[in-house]
């Protein structure tokens, strides 16, 4: 069972990196646009030097996404970011060391080596989060870091940020994927190229201590893949469309207009996967991951639907912040696309009920594609007494049904 969980988490971290890249593109584009109002030109993945230079000065390639107003965590008291390494304007984007490292790992490994294993990142929480206090009797956490062919300095920064910014009282253990002892009360999954921020763990543990069936995600800040600068994320929630493609979505203003501002938990129809916290017993109770899925893709949506439809809740906690490197990759690996299709079909046939036809309307060629044996997952849904997908649309994500006519 541990081997299955390790394998699934490993591939799940790949999925998370792609979804986080969407958030990176949006934030980086808005931030630079606010600085100099320059017009972004189209990028070409075949011209590495041109692309890397433009990524520093103009942002990454545009990807359509819903508009979210970018603002600093505290517009009234914005402090300059402390920088340990300034990327020179004369940086050689054509050097073989830079290009080879970027293509292998998806980010600037030269700068990563210069930063070393520890650094300080800006506190991106809203100022109202500073006033919150958390009890000392919170559950303990096993922080699970999933990695695969990771650049060492990045992995070390992930681990040391957890060690330096997590109270010892709450940290039961840090687990690399080949040591799944998971003895903590709460499992906290981290991708291997992250840096946690100040007071990141307490909000997650506090929410789960109040409700063991609440699954919580921090806000994912963006670490630039070239400059490794740390940028605050706007408050967003996870969602998806009828193609079963994950996306970041707007948060309704009424959820942040109260006296506590943007500090309360935000209901999220879906999560990106890779960075979240869940009660250990509850994770096993609801069936962990679908071991019949291949490689990566759609497992985050499958788990999200299972949480909501089977008695749990999924929230984003704005007062918990974790930075994540948005890796930029250009591989042509059709096996990943094939796995995504296979996994999406399993999700559709187990969880979407009659609404799976909405999926097939968008992708009619998949109706005859094999998706393996789903009897175990269907039986799990019956055993857990899960609600219908119609209930999910009515109570969690009505915006999806409203988009039924659009493609």
C-alpha positions in Angstrom: 0.0 0.0 0.0 2.9 2.4 0.8 4.5 1.7 -2.5 1.2 2.5 -4.3 0.9 5.8 -2.4 4.5 6.7 -3.0 4.2 6.1 -6.8 0.9 8.0 -7.0 2.3 11.0 -5.1 5.4 11.1 -7.3 3.5 11.3 -10.5 0.9 13.6 -8.8 3.7 16.2 -8.2 4.2 16.4 -12.0 0.6 17.3 -12.4 0.8 20.0 -9.7 3.8 21.6 -11.4 1.8 22.1 -14.6 -1.2 23.6 -12.8 1.0 25.9 -10.8 2.6 27.1 -14.1 -0.8 28.5 -15.1 -0.9 30.6 -11.9 2.7 31.7 -12.5 1.9 33.0 -16.0 -1.0 35.0 -14.7 0.8 36.6 -11.8 4.0 37.3 -13.7 2.2 38.9 -16.6 0.1 41.2 -14.3 3.0 42.2 -12.1 5.3 43.2 -15.0 2.4 45.0 -16.8 1.8 47.1 -13.7 5.5 48.0 -13.6 6.2 49.2 -17.1 3.0 48.7 -19.2 5.1 47.2 -22.0 3.5 45.1 -24.6 4.3 41.4 -24.5 5.4 39.8 -27.7 4.6 36.2 -28.7 7.2 33.7 -27.5 8.8 30.8 -29.3 9.8 27.7 -27.4 12.4 27.0 -30.1 14.3 30.3 -29.4 15.6 29.6 -25.9 17.7 32.8 -25.5 14.8 35.0 -26.8 12.3 33.3 -24.5 14.4 33.3 -21.4 15.2 37.0 -21.8 11.6 37.9 -22.4 10.5 35.8 -19.4 12.6 38.1 -17.1 11.5 41.3 -18.7 7.9 40.7 -19.9 6.6 37.5 -18.3 6.0 34.0 -19.6 3.8 33.0 -22.5 0.1 34.0 -22.2 -2.4 31.2 -21.3 -6.1 32.1 -21.2 -7.4 32.2 -17.6 -10.0 34.1 -15.7 -9.1 37.6 -14.6 -8.1 38.1 -11.0 -7.1 41.5 -9.8 -3.4 41.4 -8.7 -2.6 43.2 -5.5 0.2 43.0 -3.0 -0.7 41.3 0.3 -0.7 44.7 2.0 -1.0 47.6 -0.4 -0.8 50.1 2.4 2.4 48.8 3.9 4.3 47.0 1.1 7.8 46.3 1.9 10.6 45.8 -0.6 11.6 42.2 -1.2 14.8 41.2 0.3 17.1 39.8 -2.4 20.1 37.5 -1.9 21.1 37.4 -5.5 20.5 40.0 -8.2 20.2 38.5 -11.7 22.5 40.5 -13.9 21.2 42.1 -17.1 24.2 40.5 -18.8 23.2 37.0 -17.7 24.1 34.6 -20.5 20.9 32.8 -21.5 22.8 31.0 -24.3 25.3 29.3 -22.1 25.2 25.5 -22.3 25.1 25.3 -18.5 22.0 27.5 -18.3 20.2 25.8 -21.2 21.0 22.3 -20.1 19.9 22.9 -16.6 16.7 24.7 -17.7 15.7 21.8 -20.0 16.6 19.2 -17.4 15.0 20.7 -14.3 12.7 23.4 -15.7 14.3 26.4 -13.9 17.5 28.4 -13.5 19.9 25.9 -11.8 22.8 28.4 -11.9 21.0 30.8 -9.7 19.6 28.0 -7.6 23.2 26.9 -6.8 24.1 30.5 -5.9 21.2 30.7 -3.5 22.3 27.6 -1.7 20.2 25.6 0.7 18.6 28.4 2.7 17.2 31.9 2.1 14.6 34.3 3.5 11.5 35.0 1.4 9.0 37.9 1.8 6.1 37.3 4.1 3.2 37.5 1.6 0.3 37.1 4.0 -2.4 39.7 4.3 -1.8 42.0 7.4 -4.9 40.7 9.0 -3.3 37.3 9.2 -0.7 38.7 11.6 -3.4 39.2 14.2 -4.5 35.6 14.2 -3.5 33.3 17.1 -3.5 29.5 17.1 -3.8 27.1 20.0 -0.8 25.1 21.2 -2.6 21.8 21.2 -2.9 21.4 17.5 -2.3 18.0 15.9 1.2 17.0 14.7 2.1 16.9 11.1 4.1 14.5 8.9 5.4 16.7 6.0 5.7 14.5 3.0 8.1 15.8 0.3 7.7 14.0 -3.1 10.7 14.4 -5.4 11.9 12.9 -8.7 15.2 13.9 -10.3 15.2 17.2 -8.4 18.0 19.7 -8.3 19.6 19.3 -4.9 19.7 22.9 -3.8 16.0 23.3 -4.5 15.2 20.2 -2.6 17.3 21.4 0.3 15.6 24.8 0.3 12.3 23.0 0.5 13.4 20.9 3.5 15.2 23.8 5.3 12.3 26.2 4.9 10.1 23.6 6.6 12.6 23.1 9.4 13.2 26.8 9.9 9.6 28.0 9.7 7.7 25.2 11.4 7.3 25.1 15.2 8.9 21.9 16.5 5.8 21.3 18.6 3.8 20.6 15.4 6.4 18.9 13.2 6.4 15.2 13.8 8.6 14.3 10.9 9.7 15.2 7.4 9.3 12.3 5.0 11.0 11.9 1.7 9.0 9.6 -0.6 10.9 6.4 0.2 10.1 6.6 4.0 6.4 6.6 4.4 6.1 6.1 8.1 3.4 8.8 8.3 3.0 8.7 12.1 1.8 12.3 12.4 -1.9 13.1 12.9 -2.0 15.1 9.7 -0.3 14.4 6.3 1.0 17.5 4.7 2.2 17.0 1.1 4.7 19.3 -0.5 6.2 19.3 -3.9 10.0 19.1 -3.9 10.7 22.6 -5.3 8.8 24.6 -2.7 9.7 27.2 0.0 7.2 27.5 2.9 6.5 30.9 4.3 6.0 32.2 7.8 3.3 30.6 10.0 2.4 28.3 7.1 1.5 25.2 9.0 -0.5 26.4 12.0 -3.6 27.5 9.8 -3.6 24.1 8.1 -3.4 22.1 11.4 -6.0 24.4 13.1 -8.6 23.9 10.4 -8.2 20.1 10.4 -8.2 20.0 14.2 -11.6 21.6 14.1 -12.9 19.3 11.4 -10.9 16.1 10.5 -12.9 15.8 7.3 -11.7 19.2 6.1 -8.9 19.0 3.5 -6.9 22.3 3.2 -4.5 23.9 0.7 -2.3 26.9 1.2 -2.2 29.7 -1.3 0.5 28.9 -3.8 2.9 31.8 -4.2 5.1 31.8 -7.3 8.8 31.4 -7.5 10.1 32.6 -10.9 11.8 29.8 -12.8 14.5 32.1 -14.1 15.1 34.8 -11.4 13.9 32.6 -8.5 12.2 35.7 -7.1 9.3 35.1 -4.8 6.0 36.7 -5.8 2.7 36.8 -3.9 -0.3 35.0 -5.3 -3.7 36.7 -5.5 -6.5 34.8 -3.6 -7.8 32.2 -6.0 -9.5 28.9 -5.8 -9.2 25.6 -7.8 -11.7 24.8 -10.5 -12.0 22.9 -13.7 -14.0 22.8 -17.0 -16.0 20.2 -18.9 -12.8 19.0 -20.6 -11.7 18.0 -17.0 -8.9 20.5 -17.2 -7.8 22.2 -14.0 -7.8 26.0 -13.8 -7.5 28.8 -11.3 -10.7 30.7 -10.8 -11.9 33.9 -9.2 -12.9 34.1 -5.6 -16.2 35.8 -5.0 -15.8 39.2 -3.4 -18.4 38.5 -0.7 -16.0 35.8 0.6 -13.4 38.5 1.4 -15.5 41.5 2.3 -16.2 40.7 5.9 -14.4 42.3 8.9 -11.6 39.6 8.8 -10.9 40.4 5.1 -9.2 37.8 2.9 -8.2 35.6 5.9 -11.1 33.1 6.2 -11.1 29.7 4.5 -12.2 29.8 0.8 -14.4 27.0 -0.5 -12.6 25.4 -3.4 -14.3 23.1 -5.9 -10.9 21.4 -6.7 -7.3 21.5 -5.8 -4.2 21.4 -7.9 -2.7 18.5 -6.0 0.9 18.3 -4.7 0.5 20.7 -1.8 -2.3 20.0 0.6 -3.0 18.8 4.2 -5.3 16.0 5.2 -6.1 14.1 8.3 -4.1 10.8 8.1 -6.9 8.5 9.1 -9.4 10.4 6.8 -7.0 10.0 3.9 -7.0 6.2 4.3 -10.7 6.1 5.0 -11.7 7.7 1.7 -9.4 5.5 -0.3 -6.2 7.4 -0.8 -5.6 7.7 -4.6 -7.0 5.7 -7.4 -4.2 3.1 -7.9 -5.6 2.3 -11.3 -4.6 5.6 -12.7 -1.5 5.9 -14.8 1.5 8.2 -14.5 -0.1 11.6 -13.8 -3.2 13.7 -14.5 -6.7 14.0 -13.2 -5.9 12.4 -9.9 -6.2 15.8 -8.3 -9.7 16.3 -9.7 -10.7 12.7 -8.7 -9.6 13.3 -5.1 -11.4 16.7 -5.0 -14.7 15.2 -6.2 -14.4 12.3 -3.8 -13.7 14.7 -0.9 -16.8 16.8 -1.6 -19.2 14.1 -2.6 -18.3 11.7 0.2 -18.8 13.9 3.2 -15.6 16.1 3.3 -14.8 19.7 2.5 -12.0 21.3 0.5 -10.7 24.8 1.3 -7.9 27.2 0.4 -6.5 29.0 3.5 -5.2 32.5 2.5 -3.2 32.8 5.7 -1.0 29.8 4.8 1.5 30.6 2.0 3.9 28.2 0.2 6.0 29.3 -2.7 6.4 26.9 -5.7 8.8 27.0 -8.6 6.7 27.1 -11.8 8.9 24.8 -13.9 9.0 25.7 -17.6 9.4 22.6 -19.8 9.1 21.8 -23.5 9.1 18.0 -23.7 7.2 16.1 -26.3 6.0 13.1 -24.3 2.8 11.6 -25.7 2.7 9.0 -22.9 1.8 11.8 -20.5 -1.1 12.9 -22.7 -2.2 9.3 -23.0 -2.2 8.9 -19.3 -4.1 12.1 -18.8 -6.8 10.8 -21.2 -6.9 7.4 -19.5 -7.2 8.9 -16.0 -9.9 11.5 -17.1 -12.0 8.6 -18.4 -11.8 6.8 -15.1 -12.8 9.9 -13.3 -15.8 10.5 -15.7 -17.1 7.0 -15.5 -16.9 6.8 -11.7 -17.9 10.2 -10.5 -19.7 12.3 -13.2 -22.9 10.1 -13.4 -25.0 11.3 -16.4 -22.9 14.4 -16.7 -20.1 12.4 -18.2 -21.9 13.1 -21.5 -20.9 16.8 -21.1 -17.3 15.5 -21.1 -17.9 13.3 -24.2 -19.6 16.2 -26.0 -16.2 18.0 -25.8 -14.2 14.9 -26.5 -16.3 12.6 -28.6 -13.4 10.5 -29.8 -12.8 9.2 -26.3 -16.1 7.3 -26.0 -14.6 4.0 -27.2 -11.2 4.4 -25.4 -10.4 1.9 -22.7 -10.1 3.0 -19.1 -9.4 -0.2 -17.2 -11.3 -1.9 -14.4 -13.2 0.7 -12.2 -15.2 -1.8 -10.2 -13.1 -1.2 -7.0 -13.6 2.6 -7.2 -17.4 2.2 -7.9 -17.6 -0.1 -4.9 -15.7 2.5 -2.8 -18.2 5.2 -3.8 -21.1 2.9 -2.7 -19.4 2.0 0.6 -18.7 5.6 1.5 -22.3 6.6 0.7 -21.2 9.4 -1.6 -23.6 11.9 -3.0 -24.4 12.4 -6.7 -22.5 14.7 -9.1 -25.8 16.7 -9.4 -25.4 17.4 -5.6 -21.9 18.6 -6.3 -23.1 21.0 -9.0 -25.9 22.3 -6.9 -23.9 22.8 -3.7 -20.3 23.2 -4.5 -19.7 24.3 -8.1 -22.9 25.6 -9.8 -20.7 27.7 -12.1 -19.7 24.6 -14.0 -23.3 23.7 -14.9 -23.9 27.3 -15.9 -21.2 26.9 -18.5 -22.9 23.7 -19.9 -23.7 25.4 -23.2 -20.3 26.8 -23.8 -17.4 24.8 -25.2 
